[in-house]
Amino acid sequence: MKNILSVLLASLVLSSCSENKIAEKQTTFCNPMNLDYGWGCFQTKQKKARSAADPVVVLFKGKYYLFTTMDIGGYRVSDDLITWKNVYFNPEVHASALDLDHYVAPAVAADDNYVYFVNFTRDRTKKTVDVIRSADPENGKWEKCGEVRRMADPCLFIDNGRFYFYYGLGGTQSTTFFEVDPNTFKEIEGSKKVLREYVTDVNQCKSGYQFGRRELYDEIDASAWQGKFAKVPCPEGAWVVKNNDKYYLQYATPGTICNWYCDVVLESDSVNGGFVEQPYNPVSLKVGGFIGGAGHSCVFKDKYENWWQVTSMWVGNHDEFERRIGLFPVSFDEKGRMRTHTVLGDYPMQLPQKKFDPQDISAFGWMLQSQNKKSMASSSLPGFGPEKAADENVRTWWSSASGNAGEYFVMDLGKKVRINSVQINFAEQDINPDAPKETDYHAYKLYVSDNGEDWKQIVDKSKNTVAVPHEYVELSVPVEASFIKIENVHTPKEGKFALLDLRVFGFGYSEKPGLVKKLSVQRNQEDERYASLTWNKVSGADGYLVRFGYQPDFLNQCIQVKDCETTDLLIHILTKGVKYHYRVDAYNDSGITEGVVISE
């Protein structure tokens, strides 16, 4: 009797659409992060798309501070890593902090007293750059405290009161280290040394994750490029953390303009040398799914001693350097191995304000309901049909013919599903870069229906006055529906109403997919950086997660194959001399079925 009452109560909660509303306190998030994002000052100097990259987060006096490349020209502050407020530098330090109205790849670090900031200026005539600091960054109060040599992609690491810099960018720069006096920022004589030499010939690289700079873009299979990679990688974005007296030096490769942008980690017992590249690399990789890329990252601890990585993710629609920010949990196991948890890393993740296990909060069960679902719209531009907003691809989008209020997009979910959250990824179509700043906001309404005719409103953001380009709506209680509709109220910058993707998360009431049983792997004996995988198609799958790693208990790499018809993949990022272990999981709108691990 108790079970029957529970089922009836759950049914009443799910069906009471009129009672549904946005959760008062958001406990989950979804990548890319829903920041307002600045109108990037790209190399063409045209501010035609939102962008941010090369992030750094520091925790200072109980608050998080986020700094990003070519963004708002300031930084952001947060209490919980979910809700952010923009802050701007005081006028007295603009010349030190900014190149015109933005900055690029800064070094940022904090001790007990100050947050320190060093801009990587693009002015090559400068031999030195200013160091500024703030005891009150929440209110934008900064002062100059020294000068250091001009560096490309600098990282400032503070350890036991000593200040160290790491830097290097591109195919002709090594990763270099030096120490400074923490009081004057004068370089300590004799401390400069090279920690990692630059790559001169990509085909001499031991690891295939160096392949693909400006060659591979959004492809997840490298078959067409096997044996043809020629461009040297662009190692960049040094970052250092310390855990249990071990130092972890990261750098990003092969280049920011692709899905394969990743981080590589080297370990050492010393802060200034002896770093060894690890066999479990890349330490951070996000390939496949809605959005890819996980490079030029910052690893940091939150208030509860949890590790996180904030990272660059690639869009590249209106400009090749158009990017977004992602956030992933990080762990160090008992062997000291560092791991960034990116599996289904653009699905909802929990963000508990307490100590947690990263395995418990990532890909925790709200599955995607919207992939390739039939869609329709009030109007469409040629080449920008409604199907483009349901294809799980950040590099395609639907656009209506106008930005008028009342333009709408409808998705037929194909059956009744449970909806826990919705991510609305707005696109920029025919925006006016010169439109007043006051016009830069999204306003909309969200509806659900059982039949596509009778609609119930579940979200009203018609009064919203801020930009929410990757709006993520967590519902206070789930709702069941077969259709979902978004209706435009206002589009930013006089643009047209457009969506990269409308993504719906919850539970599809399906059986989990079948088990992948017939996995075979063929390691290329002539070039061990490649391996060919084939597997059997399984019933009920929406796609596959190709997992692999250097130990059977450490399958830290994952490539998401969205197409349920695809049953083969060429992996090109392996390391010569390392034996790998593989597993292919199947997933659908109701869960994941783990495969069986096989070894080479």
C-alpha positions as CSV (number, residue, x, y, z in Angstrom):
1,M,0.0,0.0,0.0
2,K,2.9,2.3,0.9
3,N,4.5,1.8,-2.6
4,I,1.1,2.5,-4.4
5,L,0.8,5.8,-2.5
6,S,4.4,6.7,-3.4
7,V,3.7,6.1,-7.1
8,L,0.5,8.1,-7.0
9,L,2.2,11.0,-5.2
10,A,5.1,11.0,-7.7
11,S,2.6,11.0,-10.6
12,L,0.8,14.0,-9.1
13,V,4.1,15.9,-8.7
14,L,5.2,15.2,-12.3
15,S,1.8,16.1,-13.8
16,S,1.3,19.4,-12.0
17,C,2.8,21.6,-14.6
18,S,1.2,24.7,-13.3
19,E,3.0,24.3,-10.1
20,N,6.4,23.9,-11.7
21,K,9.0,26.7,-11.6
22,I,12.7,27.3,-11.7
23,A,14.6,25.9,-8.7
24,E,15.1,28.6,-6.2
25,K,18.7,27.4,-5.4
26,Q,20.4,25.8,-8.4
27,T,22.3,22.6,-7.4
28,T,23.4,21.4,-10.9
29,F,25.1,23.1,-13.8
30,C,25.8,22.2,-17.5
31,N,28.7,23.0,-19.7
32,P,29.5,25.4,-21.3
33,M,29.2,27.7,-18.3
34,N,26.3,30.2,-18.6
35,L,28.3,33.4,-18.4
36,D,27.3,36.6,-20.2
37,Y,30.6,36.3,-22.3
38,G,32.1,39.4,-23.8
39,W,32.0,40.3,-27.5
40,G,35.5,39.0,-28.3
41,C,38.0,41.3,-29.8
42,F,39.2,38.8,-32.4
43,Q,42.1,39.2,-34.8
44,T,39.8,40.8,-37.3
45,K,38.9,43.3,-34.6
46,Q,35.2,42.7,-35.3
47,K,33.1,42.1,-32.2
48,K,30.7,39.7,-33.9
49,A,30.5,36.8,-31.4
50,R,30.7,36.1,-27.7
51,S,33.9,34.5,-26.5
52,A,36.1,33.7,-23.5
53,A,39.1,31.4,-23.0
54,D,42.2,30.6,-21.1
55,P,40.5,30.8,-17.7
56,V,41.9,31.1,-14.3
57,V,39.9,30.8,-11.0
58,V,41.4,31.7,-7.6
59,L,39.8,31.3,-4.2
60,F,40.4,34.4,-2.1
61,K,38.8,35.2,1.3
62,G,35.9,32.8,0.6
63,K,35.0,33.9,-2.9
64,Y,35.9,32.7,-6.3
65,Y,37.4,35.0,-9.0
66,L,37.3,34.1,-12.7
67,F,39.6,35.7,-15.2
68,T,39.3,35.0,-19.0
69,T,40.8,36.0,-22.3
70,M,39.2,38.5,-24.7
71,D,36.0,38.6,-22.6
72,I,34.4,41.5,-20.7
73,G,37.6,43.4,-19.9
74,G,37.2,42.7,-16.2
75,Y,36.6,39.5,-14.2
76,R,33.9,37.8,-12.3
77,V,33.2,36.9,-8.6
78,S,31.1,34.1,-7.2
79,D,30.2,32.5,-3.9
80,D,29.3,29.1,-5.4
81,L,30.8,28.7,-8.9
82,I,27.3,28.9,-10.4
83,T,26.2,32.5,-10.1
84,W,28.8,35.1,-11.2
85,K,28.9,38.9,-11.0
86,N,31.0,41.1,-13.3
87,V,33.7,43.3,-11.7
88,Y,36.0,45.8,-13.5
89,F,39.5,47.1,-12.8
90,N,39.8,50.6,-11.3
91,P,40.9,53.2,-13.9
92,E,44.3,53.7,-12.3
93,V,45.4,50.2,-13.4
94,H,43.8,50.0,-16.9
95,A,47.1,50.5,-18.6
96,S,48.6,47.7,-16.6
97,A,45.7,45.2,-16.9
98,L,44.2,45.8,-20.3
99,D,45.2,45.9,-24.0
100,L,42.6,48.5,-25.0
101,D,39.5,46.9,-23.5
102,H,40.5,43.3,-22.9
103,Y,43.4,41.1,-21.8
104,V,44.9,37.8,-23.0
105,A,46.0,34.7,-21.0
106,P,46.9,36.4,-17.7
107,A,48.8,35.0,-14.8
108,V,46.7,35.2,-11.7
109,A,47.4,33.8,-8.2
110,A,46.5,34.5,-4.6
111,D,48.1,34.3,-1.2
112,D,46.5,35.2,2.1
113,N,46.7,38.9,1.5
114,Y,46.4,39.7,-2.2
115,V,45.3,38.5,-5.6
116,Y,48.1,39.1,-8.1
117,F,47.5,39.7,-11.9
118,V,49.9,39.9,-14.8
119,N,48.7,40.5,-18.3
120,F,50.3,38.8,-21.3
121,T,50.4,41.9,-23.4
122,R,50.5,41.6,-27.2
123,D,52.7,44.7,-27.4
124,R,56.0,43.1,-28.4
125,T,57.9,46.4,-27.9
126,K,57.5,46.0,-24.2
127,K,60.3,44.2,-22.4
128,T,58.5,44.2,-19.0
129,V,54.9,44.3,-17.8
130,D,53.3,45.5,-14.6
131,V,52.3,43.3,-11.8
132,I,49.2,44.5,-10.0
133,R,47.6,43.2,-6.9
134,S,44.3,43.6,-4.9
135,A,43.3,43.1,-1.3
136,D,39.7,43.9,-2.3
137,P,39.1,42.4,-5.7
138,E,35.4,42.1,-5.1
139,N,35.2,45.9,-5.4
140,G,37.8,46.2,-8.2
141,K,40.5,48.0,-6.2
142,W,44.0,47.2,-7.6
143,E,47.5,48.7,-7.3
144,K,50.8,48.3,-9.1
145,C,53.3,46.3,-7.0
146,G,56.1,45.5,-9.4
147,E,57.3,44.6,-12.9
148,V,58.4,41.3,-14.6
149,R,59.7,40.3,-17.9
150,R,57.0,40.1,-20.7
151,M,56.0,36.5,-21.0
152,A,53.7,34.5,-23.3
153,D,50.9,32.6,-21.5
154,P,52.4,33.1,-18.0
155,C,51.5,31.2,-14.9
156,L,52.2,32.5,-11.4
157,F,52.6,29.8,-8.8
158,I,52.9,30.6,-5.1
159,D,54.3,27.9,-2.8
160,N,55.3,28.4,0.8
161,G,55.7,32.1,0.3
162,R,57.9,31.8,-2.8
163,F,56.8,33.1,-6.2
164,Y,57.5,31.2,-9.4
165,F,56.6,31.9,-13.0
166,Y,56.2,29.4,-15.8
167,Y,55.6,30.5,-19.4
168,G,55.8,29.5,-23.1
169,L,53.6,29.6,-26.2
170,G,53.8,28.1,-29.7
171,G,56.0,25.9,-31.8
172,T,59.2,27.8,-31.0
173,Q,59.0,28.4,-27.3
174,S,59.9,26.0,-24.6
175,T,58.2,25.9,-21.2
176,T,60.4,28.0,-19.0
177,F,60.7,28.7,-15.3
178,F,62.1,31.5,-13.1
179,E,61.6,32.7,-9.5
180,V,61.1,36.2,-8.3
181,D,61.5,38.1,-5.1
182,P,57.9,38.2,-3.6
183,N,58.4,41.7,-2.3
184,T,59.9,43.4,-5.4
185,F,59.1,40.9,-8.2
186,K,62.7,41.2,-9.3
187,E,63.9,38.0,-11.0
188,I,66.3,35.9,-8.9
189,E,69.5,35.6,-10.7
190,G,70.3,32.1,-12.0
191,S,66.8,30.8,-11.4
192,K,65.7,30.7,-15.1
193,K,65.6,27.3,-16.7
194,V,63.9,25.3,-19.5
195,L,61.5,22.6,-18.2
196,R,60.2,21.3,-21.4
197,E,61.7,21.7,-24.9
198,Y,59.5,22.7,-27.8
199,V,58.5,20.3,-30.6
200,T,60.4,20.7,-33.9
201,D,58.9,17.8,-35.9
202,V,55.4,16.5,-35.1
203,N,56.2,13.1,-36.6
204,Q,59.0,12.7,-34.0
205,C,56.5,13.2,-31.2
206,K,56.1,10.1,-29.0
207,S,52.4,10.8,-28.4
208,G,49.7,11.3,-31.0
209,Y,47.8,13.9,-28.9
210,Q,50.3,16.4,-30.4
211,F,48.7,15.8,-33.8
212,G,46.1,18.0,-35.5
213,R,46.8,21.7,-35.0
214,R,44.8,23.4,-37.8
215,E,44.3,20.0,-39.4
216,L,41.7,18.3,-37.3
217,Y,38.8,20.5,-36.2
218,D,35.5,18.9,-35.1
219,E,36.2,15.4,-36.4
220,I,36.3,12.6,-33.9
221,D,37.8,10.1,-36.3
222,A,41.2,10.7,-37.7
223,S,41.1,8.2,-40.5
224,A,41.4,10.8,-43.3
225,W,44.5,12.2,-41.6
226,Q,46.5,9.1,-40.8
227,G,50.1,9.6,-41.9
228,K,49.4,13.1,-43.1
229,F,49.8,15.2,-40.0
230,A,52.5,17.8,-40.6
231,K,52.0,20.9,-38.5
232,V,53.9,21.2,-35.3
233,P,51.7,21.7,-32.2
234,C,51.3,24.9,-30.3
235,P,52.0,24.0,-26.7
236,E,50.8,26.7,-24.4
237,G,49.0,27.7,-21.2
238,A,51.3,26.3,-18.5
239,W,49.7,25.7,-15.1
240,V,51.1,24.2,-11.9
241,V,49.4,22.7,-8.8
242,K,50.7,20.9,-5.8
243,N,49.1,17.8,-4.2
244,N,50.6,15.7,-1.4
245,D,54.1,17.3,-2.0
246,K,54.1,16.4,-5.7
247,Y,54.0,19.1,-8.4
248,Y,51.9,18.8,-11.5
249,L,52.9,20.9,-14.5
250,Q,50.3,21.1,-17.3
251,Y,50.4,22.5,-20.8
252,A,47.8,22.6,-23.6
253,T,48.2,21.1,-27.1
254,P,47.9,20.8,-30.1
255,G,46.1,24.1,-30.6
256,T,42.9,25.8,-29.3
257,I,41.1,25.7,-32.7
258,C,39.7,22.1,-32.4
259,N,37.8,19.5,-30.4
260,W,41.1,17.8,-29.6
261,Y,42.5,20.7,-27.6
262,C,43.7,19.0,-24.4
263,D,46.0,19.3,-21.4
264,V,49.1,17.2,-20.8
265,V,50.5,16.7,-17.3
266,L,54.1,16.2,-16.1
267,E,54.9,15.2,-12.5
268,S,57.9,16.1,-10.3
269,D,59.0,16.1,-6.7
270,S,60.5,19.6,-7.4
271,V,59.0,22.9,-8.3
272,N,61.7,23.8,-10.8
273,G,62.7,20.7,-12.6
274,G,62.6,16.9,-13.1
275,F,59.1,17.0,-14.6
276,V,58.1,13.7,-16.4
277,E,55.3,13.4,-18.9
278,Q,52.8,10.8,-17.7
279,P,51.7,7.6,-19.5
280,Y,48.0,8.4,-18.7
281,N,48.0,11.6,-20.8
282,P,46.1,13.6,-21.9
283,V,45.0,14.5,-18.4
284,S,42.1,16.5,-19.8
285,L,40.2,15.7,-23.0
286,K,36.6,16.3,-24.1
287,V,35.9,15.0,-27.6
288,G,32.4,14.5,-29.0
289,G,29.0,15.5,-27.7
290,F,27.6,19.0,-28.0
291,I,30.8,20.9,-27.4
292,G,34.4,19.8,-27.3
293,G,37.8,21.0,-26.1
294,A,39.4,20.9,-22.6
295,G,42.7,22.7,-22.9
296,H,44.5,25.8,-21.5
297,S,43.1,25.0,-18.1
298,C,43.4,26.0,-14.5
299,V,43.1,23.5,-11.7
300,F,42.0,24.8,-8.3
301,K,40.6,23.8,-5.0
302,D,37.1,25.0,-3.8
303,K,36.1,25.9,-0.3
304,Y,35.5,22.3,0.6
305,E,38.9,21.0,-0.6
306,N,37.4,19.6,-3.8
307,W,39.5,19.9,-7.0
308,W,38.1,21.5,-10.1
309,Q,39.4,22.4,-13.6
310,V,38.1,25.4,-15.5
311,T,39.0,25.2,-19.2
312,S,38.6,26.4,-22.7
313,M,36.0,24.8,-25.0
314,W,35.8,25.5,-28.8
315,V,33.0,26.9,-30.8
316,G,34.6,28.6,-33.9
317,N,31.4,29.6,-35.7
318,H,31.9,33.3,-36.4
319,D,35.6,33.4,-35.7
320,E,38.1,30.5,-35.3
321,F,39.0,31.9,-31.8
322,E,35.3,31.9,-30.6
323,R,35.4,29.9,-27.4
324,R,33.6,29.2,-24.2
325,I,34.4,28.1,-20.6
326,G,33.9,24.7,-19.1
327,L,34.1,23.4,-15.6
328,F,35.0,19.8,-14.6
329,P,35.7,18.0,-11.4
330,V,39.3,16.7,-10.9
331,S,40.7,13.9,-8.6
332,F,44.0,12.6,-7.5
333,D,44.0,8.9,-6.6
334,E,46.0,7.0,-4.1
335,K,48.8,6.6,-6.7
336,G,48.9,10.3,-7.3
337,R,47.4,10.1,-10.7
338,M,45.5,13.2,-11.8
339,R,42.2,12.8,-13.5
340,T,39.8,15.3,-15.1
341,H,36.2,13.9,-15.2
342,T,34.9,14.8,-18.7
343,V,32.8,11.8,-19.6
344,L,29.4,13.3,-20.8
345,G,31.0,16.5,-19.6
346,D,28.3,18.7,-21.3
347,Y,25.5,16.9,-19.5
348,P,24.2,18.2,-16.1
349,M,26.5,17.8,-13.2
350,Q,25.8,18.3,-9.5
351,L,27.7,21.0,-7.7
352,P,27.2,20.2,-4.0
353,Q,28.5,22.8,-1.6
354,K,30.4,20.2,0.4
355,K,33.1,17.6,0.0
356,F,32.2,15.1,-2.7
357,D,33.5,12.2,-4.9
358,P,33.8,13.4,-8.5
359,Q,32.5,10.1,-9.7
360,D,29.2,10.8,-7.9
361,I,28.5,14.3,-9.4
362,S,29.5,13.9,-13.1
363,A,27.1,12.2,-15.5
364,F,24.9,11.4,-12.5
365,G,21.8,10.4,-14.4
366,W,19.9,13.2,-16.1
367,M,20.2,11.9,-19.7
368,L,19.7,13.8,-23.0
369,Q,16.1,13.6,-24.4
370,S,16.5,16.0,-27.4
371,Q,19.1,14.6,-29.8
372,N,17.9,14.5,-33.4
373,K,14.3,15.0,-32.3
374,K,11.8,16.3,-34.9
375,S,11.6,20.1,-34.7
376,M,9.6,22.9,-36.3
377,A,9.7,26.7,-36.0
378,S,7.8,29.9,-36.7
379,S,10.2,30.7,-39.6
380,S,13.7,29.8,-40.7
381,L,16.5,31.3,-42.7
382,P,17.7,29.2,-45.7
383,G,20.4,26.8,-44.5
384,F,19.5,27.3,-40.8
385,G,16.6,24.9,-40.5
386,P,15.1,23.8,-37.1
387,E,16.8,20.4,-37.3
388,K,20.1,22.3,-36.6
389,A,19.0,23.1,-33.1
390,A,18.5,19.4,-32.2
391,D,21.7,17.9,-33.6
392,E,24.0,18.1,-30.6
393,N,26.5,20.2,-32.4
394,V,27.6,23.7,-31.2
395,R,28.9,24.4,-34.7
396,T,25.4,24.4,-36.4
397,W,22.3,26.4,-35.5
398,W,18.7,27.3,-36.4
399,S,17.8,30.9,-37.0
400,S,14.4,32.4,-37.4
401,A,13.8,35.1,-40.1
402,S,13.6,37.9,-37.5
403,G,14.3,38.8,-33.9
404,N,10.6,39.7,-33.4
405,A,8.8,38.8,-30.2
406,G,6.7,35.7,-30.9
407,E,9.1,33.8,-33.0
408,Y,9.2,30.3,-31.7
409,F,10.9,26.8,-31.9
410,V,9.1,23.6,-31.1
411,M,10.6,20.1,-30.4
412,D,8.7,16.9,-30.6
413,L,10.3,14.6,-28.0
414,G,8.7,11.6,-29.7
415,K,7.1,10.3,-26.5
416,K,6.4,11.4,-23.0
417,V,9.6,12.0,-21.0
418,R,10.6,13.3,-17.7
419,I,12.2,16.7,-17.8
420,N,14.5,17.8,-15.0
421,S,16.4,20.6,-16.7
422,V,16.8,22.4,-20.0
423,Q,19.8,24.1,-21.5
424,I,19.0,26.8,-24.0
425,N,22.0,27.6,-26.2
426,F,21.3,30.9,-28.0
427,A,23.2,31.6,-31.3
428,E,24.3,35.0,-32.6
429,Q,22.7,35.6,-36.1
430,D,23.0,39.0,-37.8
431,I,23.7,40.9,-34.7
432,N,24.6,44.6,-34.8
433,P,28.0,45.1,-33.1
434,D,27.2,48.8,-32.7
435,A,23.8,48.2,-31.0
436,P,23.6,49.8,-27.5
437,K,24.9,47.7,-24.6
438,E,21.4,48.0,-23.1
439,T,20.1,45.7,-25.8
440,D,22.4,42.8,-24.9
441,Y,20.0,40.5,-23.1
442,H,17.9,37.4,-23.7
443,A,14.2,37.2,-22.8
444,Y,11.9,34.3,-23.5
445,K,9.2,31.9,-22.4
446,L,9.3,28.1,-22.2
447,Y,6.3,25.8,-22.6
448,V,5.6,22.1,-22.5
449,S,2.7,20.1,-24.0
450,D,1.4,16.5,-24.2
451,N,0.0,16.9,-27.8
452,G,1.8,19.9,-29.4
453,E,-1.4,22.0,-29.3
454,D,-2.2,22.7,-25.6
455,W,0.7,24.4,-24.0
456,K,1.6,25.0,-20.3
457,Q,4.2,27.6,-19.4
458,I,6.9,26.4,-17.1
459,V,9.4,29.2,-17.3
460,D,8.8,32.9,-17.8
461,K,11.9,34.9,-18.4
462,S,10.1,37.7,-20.3
463,K,11.4,40.2,-17.8
464,N,15.0,39.1,-17.9
465,T,17.5,41.9,-18.6
466,V,20.9,40.1,-18.7
467,A,22.6,38.0,-21.4
468,V,22.3,34.2,-20.8
469,P,23.8,32.7,-23.9
470,H,23.9,29.2,-22.4
471,E,20.9,29.5,-20.2
472,Y,20.5,26.4,-17.9
473,V,17.2,26.0,-16.2
474,E,16.9,23.5,-13.4
475,L,13.3,22.8,-12.5
476,S,12.2,22.7,-8.9
477,V,10.2,19.5,-9.6
478,P,10.4,17.5,-12.8
479,V,7.7,17.7,-15.4
480,E,6.4,15.1,-17.9
481,A,5.8,16.2,-21.5
482,S,6.0,15.1,-25.1
483,F,6.7,18.5,-26.6
484,I,8.7,21.6,-25.6
485,K,8.5,25.1,-27.0
486,I,10.6,28.3,-26.6
487,E,9.1,31.6,-27.6
488,N,11.2,34.8,-28.2
489,V,10.5,38.0,-26.2
490,H,13.8,39.8,-26.9
491,T,17.0,39.0,-28.8
492,P,20.3,40.7,-28.1
493,K,22.0,43.3,-30.2
494,E,19.1,43.6,-32.8
495,G,19.9,40.0,-34.0
496,K,17.6,37.3,-35.1
497,F,16.1,34.7,-32.7
498,A,18.5,31.7,-33.1
499,L,19.5,28.5,-31.2
500,L,22.6,26.5,-31.3
501,D,20.7,23.7,-29.6
502,L,17.7,23.3,-27.3
503,R,18.9,20.5,-25.0
504,V,16.4,18.7,-22.7
505,F,17.6,16.5,-19.8
506,G,15.8,13.9,-17.7
507,F,14.7,10.4,-18.2
508,G,13.2,8.8,-21.3
509,Y,11.5,5.7,-19.7
510,S,13.3,3.4,-22.1
511,E,15.2,0.3,-21.3
512,K,18.9,0.8,-21.0
513,P,20.8,-0.1,-24.2
514,G,22.3,-3.5,-24.8
515,L,25.8,-4.6,-23.9
516,V,28.7,-4.0,-26.4
517,K,30.2,-7.5,-26.5
518,K,32.2,-7.7,-29.7
519,L,34.9,-5.1,-29.2
520,S,38.1,-5.6,-31.2
521,V,41.2,-3.5,-31.2
522,Q,44.0,-3.4,-33.7
523,R,47.1,-1.4,-32.6
524,N,49.0,0.0,-35.6
525,Q,52.4,-1.8,-35.4
526,E,54.1,0.6,-37.7
527,D,52.9,3.6,-35.8
528,E,51.7,2.9,-32.2
529,R,50.1,6.3,-31.9
530,Y,47.1,4.8,-33.7
531,A,44.6,2.1,-32.9
532,S,41.5,0.9,-34.8
533,L,38.4,-0.1,-32.9
534,T,35.3,-1.9,-34.1
535,W,32.3,-3.1,-32.1
536,N,28.9,-4.5,-32.5
537,K,25.8,-2.3,-32.9
538,V,23.6,-2.7,-29.8
539,S,19.8,-2.3,-29.5
540,G,18.4,0.8,-27.9
541,A,21.7,2.9,-28.1
542,D,21.7,6.6,-29.0
543,G,25.5,6.5,-29.1
544,Y,28.7,5.1,-27.6
545,L,31.4,6.1,-25.2
546,V,34.8,4.8,-26.3
547,R,36.8,4.5,-23.0
548,F,40.5,3.7,-22.8
549,G,43.6,4.1,-20.7
550,Y,47.0,2.8,-19.8
551,Q,45.7,0.6,-16.9
552,P,42.4,-1.3,-16.7
553,D,41.5,0.6,-13.6
554,F,42.2,3.9,-15.1
555,L,40.2,4.3,-18.3
556,N,40.5,8.1,-18.1
557,Q,40.2,8.8,-21.8
558,C,36.8,9.0,-23.5
559,I,35.6,9.8,-27.1
560,Q,31.8,10.2,-27.5
561,V,30.4,8.8,-30.7
562,K,26.9,10.4,-31.0
563,D,25.8,8.2,-33.9
564,C,24.2,4.9,-33.0
565,E,25.0,3.5,-36.5
566,T,28.7,4.1,-36.1
567,T,30.6,1.1,-34.9
568,D,34.2,1.9,-35.6
569,L,36.8,4.5,-34.7
570,L,40.4,5.3,-35.4
571,I,42.1,6.6,-32.3
572,H,45.2,8.8,-33.0
573,I,46.2,10.1,-29.6
574,L,48.1,7.1,-28.1
575,T,51.7,7.1,-26.8
576,K,54.3,4.8,-28.3
577,G,55.5,2.1,-25.9
578,V,52.3,2.3,-23.7
579,K,50.0,-0.7,-23.6
580,Y,46.3,0.3,-23.5
581,H,43.0,-1.1,-22.3
582,Y,39.6,-0.4,-23.9
583,R,35.9,-0.5,-23.2
584,V,32.9,0.7,-25.2
585,D,29.8,1.8,-23.2
586,A,26.4,2.3,-24.9
587,Y,24.1,5.1,-23.8
588,N,20.6,6.3,-24.5
589,D,18.0,8.6,-23.0
590,S,17.6,6.5,-19.9
591,G,21.1,5.5,-18.9
592,I,24.5,3.9,-19.7
593,T,25.4,0.3,-20.1
594,E,29.1,-0.4,-19.4
595,G,31.0,-2.6,-21.7
596,V,33.7,-5.2,-21.1
597,V,37.3,-4.1,-20.8
598,I,39.7,-5.7,-23.2
599,S,43.5,-5.4,-23.4
600,E,45.9,-5.2,-26.3
